[in-house]
Structure formats: C-alpha cells, structure tokens
Amino acid sequence: GERPRSDQRERRILTGDELERLLAAADDRSHPVFAFAAGTGCRLGEVLGLKWRAIDLDAGTASITHQVDRRGSYVELKTKRSRRTIELPTDLVAMMRAHKIGAPAEHTRPDAYVFATRNGTAYQHRNISGRALSRAVKQAGLDHDPEHLPTMHSFRHGFASAWIAS
C-alpha cells in the first residue's frame, strides 16, 4: 500500500522566492522543521525522528538512522540504504545552533528530539504537515491554486531539483 500511485498529482516545486516566503510565514516552532527539511531533502518522518546525538554541529553533519512513523513511534528506517550521514549547509548549521541554544536544557540532551513539542515528545506528522504547514502556506499567500498546494514533500523535491541543477 505504500508504493507510489501512477495517478499522483503533479509535484509542487517551490521557487526560491516562494520558499523564502513560506519559511518567513512559519511560526517559531515549525520554522526549524521546515528549514531543516528544505535544506537537507529529508523526509518528514526522518526530520521528526532526529535526535541531538545524530547532529554534529562542529562537523556540520546529521546522521539519518531513525524516523518517527505516523503513529508517533521512533523506529529505524525501512531500509539500510536509507541510512546516511548528510552534510548540512552553513546557514542550516547556524540555525541549528540557535535552535539548540533557545531550547530548554532537557530538550538538548543527546537522546532528546531535535524538533520537539513543549513536553519533549516528537511532533505528530499531521500537526506539522497538516496544521502548521497549512497556516504557513496561507500566510505566505501560496494557497491560490488548491490543486497544487505545497506539501512537506515539496521541500524534498525542491532540494533534489536544486541539487540536480547545481
């Protein structure tokens, strides 16, 4: 049931201007999630499952080994090939440093989620990809075409497109 459907909608790839507007419109709690997804091309579950032990700010890397599934469970990635260490862009490292400094001490322990709710648990998929993203899309004025609204996967596709273009 998880195989791609052949009748999928056309993918929405954000322009640089649209991405900037969307990130600027995001609230303080979802902005780092969106920025990390856009800057790395990670899937939503991978972003939500990221723990501080997997981030090396000095080296500017993140090890992607686990994810938070749709039920909210912290699980290993589906395949060994999905496990990877990625290089973080300089501006994303700076944002991550600021995110860590601004978080409560108990939310920066090695086993704590990088992007956590106020009580330290992982965000739910629907809260980020549904509620938070919908609010940001509307605030950024990107809701003019209901058939092609930006999704969390738009960040991944935008990252891949930029990487290929470079």
N, C-alpha and C positions, 0 to 999 in steps of 0.2 A: 503493500500500500504506500510505500514511501518513494517509489520510482516516479520520476518526472512524468507528468501527463503531456501528451503531444498537443493538447489544446490549451496549453498555458497562455496566459496573457503576454503581450509584448512587455519586455522588461523596461523599466524606467531607469535611465541612467541620468543622474543629476549633473548639470553643468557645474563648473567651479563656482559661479555666482549663486546658483541655487543651493549648493552645499553650504556655502558661507551663510546664506540667509537662514537655512534650516538650523545650522548649529547655533547661530545667534538667537534664534527664536526658542531654542530648547531651554527648559528650566534648569536650575542649578544641579539637580540630581540626575537628570537624564543626559545632559550635555556631555559629560565624560564618557558615557556609554556610547553615544552616537559618534563622538570624535574618535574613540578607540576603534570602533567598527569601520569607520571611514578611512582611518589611517593605516589599518592593517589588513582589511579584507576578511576579517574573521566572521564566522557565522555567529548569530545571536547567542546560541547555547554556549559557544566557546567563550564569548565575551563575558557572559553572566557567570560562567564557571571558573573564571580566572581568580586565582588566589595570589596573595602577595609573594609567597615563596617562589612563584613562577616568573616573577618580574625581577630583572637585574637592571636597575636604573643606571648603574655605573657603566655597564657594558651596552646598555641601550637595547636589551632584548627581552622577549617574552617567550616562555615555553608553553606551548599549547598541548596539553595532555588530557584534559578533562573538559566536561561540559555540564551545564545544568539542563536536564531534559524538561519537557513540557509539564511533567508532574512536579517539578521542583527538586528532583533528586540529583545529587552530584555523582556523575558517572564517568567512566572512561570513554574516550572517543570510540566510535564504532569500529574504526579500522586502525591498524598500526601505521599505515601510510598517512593518516590524518595527523599523527603526532609530529610536531615540528617546533623548531625554535625560530622565531622571526625577529628581524631587525626592526627596531622602532625608529620612525623619523624623529629628528632632533626636537621639533616642536611638540611632538607627542610625548617624548621623554620629559620635557619641561612641564607639560600639562599634568603628567602622572605624578611628578614630584609635588606640584602644587596640590593635587588631589590627595596625596598621602599626608602632606603637612596639615591640610584642612580637615582631615578625618579624625574622629575620636581615637585615642590611643588603642583601645581594644579592637578597633576596626583596621588596624595596621599590623597586627600580629601576622607571622608567616602563614598561618592556616586560615586567616580571615579572607573573606571575599573582597576583591578589589572594588567592585561595584555592589554595594550592599544597602539594604534598607536601613532605616533608623535603628532597628533592633539587631542588625548584623547578619540577617539572612540574605540569601540571594534573591534578586528580583525575579518575579514571575514573568515568563515570556509575554503574556497578554498585557501586563502592565506597561512594559516597555514598547513592544511592537504595536500595541493597540492604543492604549490611552495616551501615553507620553508622546509617541511619535505623531499621532493624530493631532494633538494640540499644537505641536511644533509645526507641522505641515500647514495647518490652518493659519497660525500666527505668521508664518513666513510667506503666506499668500501662494502656496503651491498646490492648493486644493481646487484649482479652476477646471481640471479635467478628471472627473471621478473615475474614468476608465483607466487612468494612468497615474494614480497617486503613488508617491514614493513609499517604499516599504523598507524594512530593515535590510532586505536583500539588495536594495538599490545601492546601499553603501558598498556591499561586496562587489557588485557589478561595476560600480564606478571606480573602485580601486583596481580591479582587473583591467578595465579599459585604459586607465591612466598608465598602468604598468606596461601594457602591450604597446601603447603609443610612445612610451619613452624608450 
